[in-house]
């Protein structure tokens, strides 16, 4: 841990290097991993900004492991993250929402100490209408020996064993939010120089009366959740919903509020992915003073049983999350 305070305008690289120096036992591998994530984010941001001109709008004609039609930018983002993470010796395996099986680092590269889970392009149904989308990632320190092949035991484990997480929002600007044991910080990309600069230091979730959900499904939710929503409306809460998890979570992280995606009869286990969405965002929420549950218990107490487990999610202001869990 460190008490180092950073000024706005500090580059991501400087932030990482200075926190590494103040962290006992740090070797630089995690710094290199974050730099690789930032590189992938810059490349995806550039493609998102000119997707219509580069022929990257629309579907590829493929269907992914989730049963969803793959967008062209989905495929580009997935390939970009894998290529960015595989060659610098920090990552042993990438587990992606777009891939049926884990992607091992090629044998010609050093198999590192971390496993990365990634939703390469969250909210991809919004791509063609120019709405906000993003990337979500989580980092596990592997259990198997560094230098050997990673395996499923390195990722099918409790969410509480995540060591870092973050997301990148591609909207009016490109913002990388990184959470570690030192807290949660946001970095905005300056495209004129190609660098991320600290713009949101030490993020804490404020109190707020905003709920984010797809109310079209509300009649399918359990009655206690419906009753909670009715009380919110009676108390003057605001509704804000983009339809991209990373964008909705980001707004509530900065402005306050709660995001909810309950189970329904059609999706009794929930709809959101435990490894690629719920675990990383729950990690961020808790380190920013918030909370995250599946409606029964803490998300990070869950243990992933398969690569593509799904879950309900209630995340954001701890009081609102507690009320939802108790309702």
N, C-alpha and C positions, 0 to 999 in steps of 0.2 A: 504494500500500500504506500501511497505517497500523498503529502499535503500540497504538492505543487499546484499552483493556480495558473491557468493558462489564459492569456488574453485572446479576445476575438481577433481573427486574422492570422493566428498561428497555423502553419501548414499541417496537414495530416502527418506527413513524414516527420516533422519536428516533434509533434505531439507524441508520436509513437516512440521515437528514439529517446526522448527525455523521460517518458514514463518507463521505458525499458531500463534505463540507467538507474532509476529509483526503485526498481523491483528486484529484490534479492533472487539470485538464481536464474534470471532471464538470460537467454542465449541469442535472441534475435530471430528465432524461427517464427514466432508469432508476428513480429514486425513484418517479416517477409510475406507472411500469409496475408496480412491486412493490405500490404502494398499490391499483392496480386488481385485481391478483391477490388481494390480501388481502380486498378487498370481495367479489369473487366467492366466495371461500372462506367468508366469513361468511354469505352468502346461501344457499349450498349446504348448509352446516352446519345452518342453521335448518330447511331443508326436510327434510334427512335425519332430524333429530330428531323431526319430526312427520309423517313420510311416511305412516304408517299412518292418521293422522287426516285428512290432506290429500288422500287418494285418489291417492297417488303410488307405491303399490306395484304390481308387475306390469308386463306388457309393453304396448307401444303397438300391437303388431301389425305393426310395420315391421321390416325387416331392413337392417342397415347395410352399408357397403362391405366390412366384414370377414366378412360372411356370418353375423353374429350377430343374435339377436333383440334389439331395442332396448327397454330398460326405460324406464319413464316418467321416472325420475330421470336416466337417461342423457341424454334429450332436454333436460330442464330444465338440467342442469349444462352441457351443450354451449352452449345458447343464452345462459346466464348469463355464461359466460366470454367469448364473442364480444362480447356487449353491453358488458361491463365494459372490454374492451380497445380497442374500436374508436373511441372519441370524444375521447380526451384528447391526441392528437397524438404519442404515443410509439410506436405500433405501426402497421406498414404492412400486415401480413398475419397471419392466424391459420390454422394448419394443424392440423386436429383429426382424431383417430382416427375420429370419427363422421361426417366429411365426405369425400365422394369427391374433391373438388377444394379448393384453397386458398380461404379466405374473405378477400377484399380489403376493406380499410377503405372505407366508402362515400365517394363523391367529395365529399360535403359536409363531410367531416372532413379534417384534415391527415394525409397519409400519412407516418408517422414513420420512425425509424431502426432499429426492431427488428422481427423476425419471431418469433412465439411458436408453438411446437409444444405440443400439449396432449392428454393423455388425460383427458377431463373427469371420468370416474368409473371408475377402475380397480377391478376386482373386483365389478362390478355384479351378477354372479350371486349375490352374498352379500346383496343388498339385502333381499330378502324374509325372510331369517332373522336380520336384525339383527346381522350380523357386520361386522367392520371393513372399510371401503372408503376410497378416497382419490382425489386428483387428482395427476397428474404433469405438470410443464411444463418446457420448455427455452426458452432465449432465444438467438437469433442476432442479431448486428449485421449489417444488410443490406449487400449488395455494390452494389446499384443505388443511384441517387441519391435522397436523401431528397426528398420532395415529389412523386415520380413513383410510378406503380404498381410494386409489388414483383412479382417473377416467380419461377419455379421455381429459378433460379440462386441465389436468396437462401436456399434451404433444402436443395437437393440438393447437399450439400457434406460435407466431413469432420466427424465428430463433435468433433474437436479444436478446431473453430472456434466451439463453443458458448461464450458469455460468462457465462452464469449458468443455474442450473437449480434445481428444487425440487419439493416435493410438499406436499400437505395431507392429513393423516390425519383421518378422521371416525370416532372410536371412542368410548371412555369420555370423552374430551375431544377437542377439535379442535386439532391441532398443525400449524403451518406450518414446514417446514424449508427454509431458503434457503442455496444455495451460490453463492459468487462467488469471485473471485481472492483475497479476504481470508479464505476459510475457509467452514465450514459451521456454521450456528447455527439453533437451534430456538426457536419462539415459540408459546406456548400461548394460545388464545383464552379470555378471561374473558367469558362471555356476559352477566354482570351489567352490564358497562360497554361491551361491544362492541369491545374492544381486544385485539390480540395483544401478549403480554409475553414478553420474553426469559426462557426457562426452561432452555434447554440450550445454553450458550455454548461455542463452539469445540469442536464434536463431533469426536472421533477414534474410529475403530473399534477396540475393544479385542480382545485375543486371546480366542478362545472356541471351544469344541468343540461347535458346534451346526450341523446341516445342515438346510436347508429345501428340500424338493422333493416332487413328487407321485410317491411310490414305486409307485403303481399302474402307471406306465409304465416302471419300471426294467428289466424284461426286454426292452424294445425299445431300450434305450440301448446305445451301443458297449461292448464288453467292458471296455476300460480304465476307463470311468466306473463300470461295475458293480463292478469290482475295487476301485476307490477307495472306493466306498460300503461294501463288505464290510469293508475295513480300518478305516473309521471306526467301524463297529459293534463290531469287535473291540477297538478302543481306547477304547470307552466314550463315544463321542459321543452327544449327545442329538438327537432329531428334533423339530422344531417347524415346523408348516406350517399356515397359515391358508387358503391358496388365493386370496389377494389379494396381488399382487406388492408393492404399495406397503406393505402391512402387514407382510409377511415381511421386506422390505428394511429397514423402519424398526426392527423388533425387532433385527435383526442389526447395524444401524448403531450401536445403543445398547448391545447386550449382547455382540456378537461372534458370529462364525459366517460361514457362506457359504450363498448361495442358488444353486440350479442348476436350469436348465431346458434339458436337452440336446436335440439333434435326435433325431428318430425316423424310421423308414422312412416313416411317414405324413406327417411334416412334416420333410423332409430339410434345409430351410432354417431350421428352428426355428419357434417359435410366437409369440414376443414381438415387438413392433413396434420397429424400430430407432429411428425418429425420436421416438416418443411415450413410450417406456418405457426402452429400453436406453441411448440417448445421455444423457438427463438423469440417470438413476441412476448411470451410469458416471462422469459428471462429478462427482457428489456423492461417490461412493465414493473416487475418487482424491484429492479435496481433503480427505477425512477420513482419509487414510492407507491406504485400501484399494486394491483392483484390480478390474478387470472385463474379461473376455475372452469371445469366442464359442467358445472351445475350441481355437482355432488362433492367435489373436492378439488384441491389445488392441482393445476395442470402439471406442474413440475414434479409432482409425486407420482405421476403416471409412468409406466414402463412400456416402451414401444415393443409390441409383440411381432410386428411385421413392418416392412419398409413403408407400406402405404396405409397404415392405420388412420382412421378418421376420428374426429371428436367434435362434440359441441364446444362452444367457446363463449365465455363471458369475461371481458378484459377491459381494464381501465381504472377509473377511480375506485379505491378499495371499499368505500362505503356502499357505492352502487353495486359493485360485484358481490359484496357480502349480502346485500338485500336480495339480489337475484338468486344467490345460492340458497338462502334461507326460505325463499318464497315457495 
